[in-house]
Amino acid sequence: MENKKKIKKIKKLLFITPRNPFSGRFSGDVVRAKKFTEHFKKKFSVTLLTLDKNISSQKKIKNLHLITIKERNILIKLFNIFKFLFKLQPMQLGYFYSNDINNFIKSNYRDFDLILFQTLRATQYYCPSNHKKKYLDMGDLYSSNYLQTSKSKNIFNPLKYIYLLEGILIKKYEILCFKKFDKIYLFSKKEIKSVNTFKNKIKQTNYGIDKIKKKFRYSKKNNKIIFIGNIKYLPNLDACKYFAKNIFPKILERDSSIQFHIIGEISKIDKFLLERNKSILVHGKLNKLDAIIKKSFCGLANLNISSGIQTKILTYMSFGLPCISSRKVIKNFDKLNSQVIPSYTNDDELIKLIFKLKNKKKLSTKISQKSIKEIKKFYWKTVLNNIKVN
């Protein structure tokens, strides 16, 4: 009698993410969601449930069932913000809330073996069943970011109090999430240490890069300082504005040939305001960075508000471009030191570091080489292989 081969049943995974990973948008959570989807498709039959600005639809791809739910209009979002605030829940949950997603999960969660939620914004759809494993890709401690933002604002700025309130609500909500989920993924070991009670549930995972391009070549003629990031994200916008107003004029006094290039999604008004200085060029989103890296001598991660991992640093490193970080940003990178990423604590130190990279070939080349060596630890394949769900 022939032995009948047992057919192994493919487990079903429901992946809930607020932003469509196939939208083409360049932001950390979108890229990470797409990488997660590609990784989990190899082992699971994945249903990806997400919001989309344009349309509600369903598509079937091999080992992937993509369900997009059209986002609500701004009036409904505002109503939901106040509704969630009245319940003393984070306002951003209301902004991203979808009744259609909620109903889908209530009706279908029993069909899945495990459920993965990406970011706090997705956790509002948590289903209480005990027999389903539930994982949360939290990434950063949002509360830290919001409380830092509040602290940075003037007492007469109403945003100070909005961010303070949201930070307090998120901190309370994060603790609730740590209690409910079976496993939580965070970027930074520093942030993990701050959550002592739930350490056994938390797994440290990095962000990743696809390729190492080694495009940087030192030359005294290199004259570009670049900043990469979503400029609609307030900490990035504040960092660019502060540099443009307080640092860059002092740099131009010493070397008028230097230019400041900003790459990333940005509003028209902010683009206009920043480009009033003719030596500042705002490019918006660029799909390929090779051309902009040419003639660059320095990448910036000069944020004063920071949590988790700043992916811009990984981008600079993957091109071999020396970069400078604020001390606040680099503290969240557990594996990098000052020989790879020089950091500063005040404006004068930042300016000194910029001119060192501009004028000292030996230093600049050494940092570039160390960056290329260290960035190999951040390949997506390595990062994703460390993420175990079963």
N, C-alpha and C positions, 0 to 999 in steps of 0.2 A: 504494500500500500504506500502510495506516495505521501510524503509529509506535506501537509498543507502549510504554506507560509502564512504566518500571522500578519495581518495588515495592521500596522500601527496607526492608531487614530491620531490625526493632527489636532493638537490643542487649539482652541479658539481664544484669541486675545482681542479685547476691546481697548483701543487707544483713543483717549479723549484729549484733544488739544484745542485751545481757543483760536489759534491762528493757523490757517491753511498752509501746510508745509509745501504744497505744490503751487503756491501763488506767485513764486518768483521774487518775493520780497526778501531783501537781505537784512535779517536781524538774527540775533543769537538764538532765540527760542524757535524761530521758523527753520533755520538750518539744522538745529539739533533734532527737531521733530522729524524732519525728512530723513536724517541719518538713522534715527531710531526705527523708523518705519522700514527702511531698507534692510536693517539688521534683523529685525524681528520676523520679517517675511520669510527668512530662511528656515525658521523653526516653527512658526505658528501660521495659522490662517488668521490674518489681521483684518479687523474692521476698524477703519479710521473715521472718527466722528469729529467734525470741525466746523467752525464758522467761516463764511465767505462773504465778501462785500457784495458780490454780484448775483449769485443764484443758488437755489437749492437744487441739488442733483445727486444721482447715485451712479457710480462707475464701478465696473468689475474688472480688476486686473489680477493676474496670477497671484494667488495667496493674499490678495488685498481687495477689500470691499470699501471703497471710498464714498462716504456720505458727507456732503456739504450742506449746511443749513444757512440760508441767507440771514445776514445780520439785521437786527431791528433798526429802524430809523432813529435819529438822534433824540427825538421827543420821547420815544418809548425808553431809550437808554437813560435819559435824565429822570424819567419817572421811576425807573428801577433803582437808580442811584439813591434817590430819596427814600424809596421803599426799604432798601437794605440798610440805609443809615438809621431809619426809624427802628429797625430791629437790632441796632448796634452791631451790624456786620460791615465788613470793608466795602467801601463804595465801588471799588473796581469789580467786585463780584456782580454788583448790579449792572455795571456798564457792559459786562460780557455775558449777562444772563440770557438764556434762550429757553423759552417754554417748550419748543419743539425738541431740543436736545434732552431736556428733563423728562419729557413724556417718552421719548425713545428708550432712554435708559431704564425707566420704571417698567416698561413693557418687555424689554429684551435682555436685561442684564443676566438673567438665569441661563441664557444660551451660551454664556462665555465661561471659560475656565479661569481666566484671570483678567483683571482690568488695570490698565496703566493710565494715570492722570498726569498731564504735563502742566506745571505751574499751579499756584494757588487758585488761579481763576477757574480752573477746571474742577477743583475739589468740591465745589458747591453741588455737583451732581453725584456725590458719594452715595453709594447704596449700602445699607446696613447689614446685608446678609453675611453671616459668619463663615459660610462655606466657600466664599469666593475670595481668592487672594487679591489684595489691592495694593498697588505700588504708586508712589508719587515721585515724579522727577521735579523736585522743587527748584533745584539750581542754586538760587541765592536766598538769603533771608531778606525778604522784601522789607520787613519792619525796620531793619538797620538802615536801608537805603532811604526810606521815607523820613525817619527820625533825623538822619544826617541832613536831608534836604531842608527840613523844618528849621534845624539849628542854623543853617547857612543863610536864612532869609532875615531881612530887617524886621523889627517888631511892628513896623507900620505896614508891612506887606501882608495882605490877607492870606496869601499862599502859605505863609509860615504856619498858620493855625489849621488850615485845611490838611497840610501834610502831617502836622503833629497829630491831629485826630485820626487820620488814616493810619499813621504809623502805630498808634496805640491799639486801634482795632485789629490791625494785621498781626501784631505781636500776640494778642490774645487768640486770634484765629490760628496762627502757626502752632501754638501749643496744642490746640484741639486736634490739628492734623497729625502732629507727632504721636498723639494718643491713638488715633483711629487707624492709621495706615500700617500695613505689615512691614513695608520697607520704604525708606525715603532716600533719595539721591541728592547730595549737596556737592557743590564745586570745591569749597574751601575747607581745609582742615581746621583753620582758625575759627570758622563759623561753627564747625562741628563741635569743637571744644567748648563753645559757649552754650551748647545744648546738652549738658552733662547727663540729665535724667534719662534721655532717650537714645544714648549713644549706640546701644545694641541694635537699634533699628536702622541706623544711618550708615550709608555707604558713600564714601568719597569717590566722585567721578569727575574727570576733567572734561573740558571742551576739547574739540579736536581740529585738526587741519587735514586737508586732502593731499597737498603736494608741497614739496620744498623746491623753490625755483632759483635761489641764489642769484637774484638779479642785481643786487647791490655791488657797485664797484666804486671804490674811493677815488675821488678826484677833487682837487682844490676848486675846480669850477662848479662842482655840485652846489646848488643854491636853494634847494627846496626843503622846507620843514613841512611834514604832512601830518594830518589828523584824520583818522578813519573811524567812522561810527555813525549811528543813526542820530542826526542832529535834532530830530524831533524829540529825542529823549533828553529831559531837562538837564541831568548832570553833564551830558556831552555838550549841550548848547551853552551851559554856564562856563564850562572849561574853555570853549572856543572864544566866547565873548571876553572872558577874563584875560586870556592870552592876547587877544587882539587889542584890548584897551590898555593893559598894564605892562605887558612883557614885550610885545612885538615892536612898539615904538623905540624902546631902548636898544633893541637888536639892530633896527634900521639905522640908528645913530652911529653905530660902529661899522655896519656893513649894509649899505643901501641896496646891494644886489640880491639880498636874501628875500625869498618869497614864502608865504604861508599858504599852503593848499589844504582845503577841507573837502573830504570825500564822504558822502552819505546823504540820505534823505533829509530834506530841509524845507521849511516853509519859505514862500516867496519873500515875505517881509524880512525874515532873518537873513536870507541870502543878500537882499538889498542892503541891509544895515551893515553886514560884515564886509561887503565889497566896496564900501565907501573909501576904504584904504586900497589904493591901486595895486599894492603889493600882496593883497589877500585875494586868492582865487577860490571860488566855491564851485565845485564840479557837480554836486548832486550825487546820485547813485551811479557808480561805475561797475560794470560786470567784470571788466578786466583791469587789473592794476599795474600790469607790466610797464606801460608807458609812463605812468605817474611816478613809479619808483625810480625811473631813469632821472638822473641829476638830483635825486633826493639824498640828503646826508643825515636826516634824523626823522624818526617817527615820534609822535607825542602821545602819552597817556597821562595827561596832567590834570586828572579829575580830582576835585576836592570832596566829591561825594561818591563813594564806591562800596560795593558789596560783591562777593563772589569773584569770578574771574572776568577780567576785561579782555574780550576776545581780540581787540585791536592789537594787543601785545603779541599774541600768537601770530597774527597776520604779518606784522612787521618782521618777526623772527623768521617766518617761513620764507621771506624774501632775502634774509640775511641783512636787513636794514637795521642799523643800530637805533635803539629807541631810548627815551627817557621817561621815567615814571615818577609820579608823586609817591611819597612814602606810603600814603594811605592805600594806593592801588596795589603796590608790590607786596604789601604784607599778606595779601590773600593768595599769593603764589608761593606755595610751599617749597617748590623745587628750584626756584630761581634766586640767584644772589646778585650782588652789585657788580660782579665781573661780567655778568650777562646783561643785566638791566640796571644801568645807573639810575639812582633815585635822588630826590631832593626834598628839603623841608621848607624852603623859602624861595622867594623870587630871585634873589641874587645867586643862589646855588643853581637854579634852573638855567639862568643866563650863562653862567660859567660852563656848565655842562654842554650847552648848545655849541658854544664856541670851541670847546675842546674837541667835539665830534667834527666840527667844521674844519678845523685846522690841523689836527694831529692824526696823521695817517696810521701810525702804529697802533694807537688806541682804538681808532675806529675799526680798523681791520681785525684786531683782536676780538672786539666785542661781536663783530659780524660772524666770525668763525665760531665763537662760543655759542652764539644764538642758533646757528645751523646745527651744531652738535646737540644742544639741549632740546630743540624743537622736535627731534625724532621721537621723543617720549610722548608726544601729543598727537601722533597719527590717529585718525579716527578708528582704524582697525584695532589698534591697541586699546583705545578708550572703550570701544563697544564690547570687546571680548571680556572686559572686566565687569560688564553689567550682566548679572545673572538673574533671570526670572524663570520660574518653573511652576 
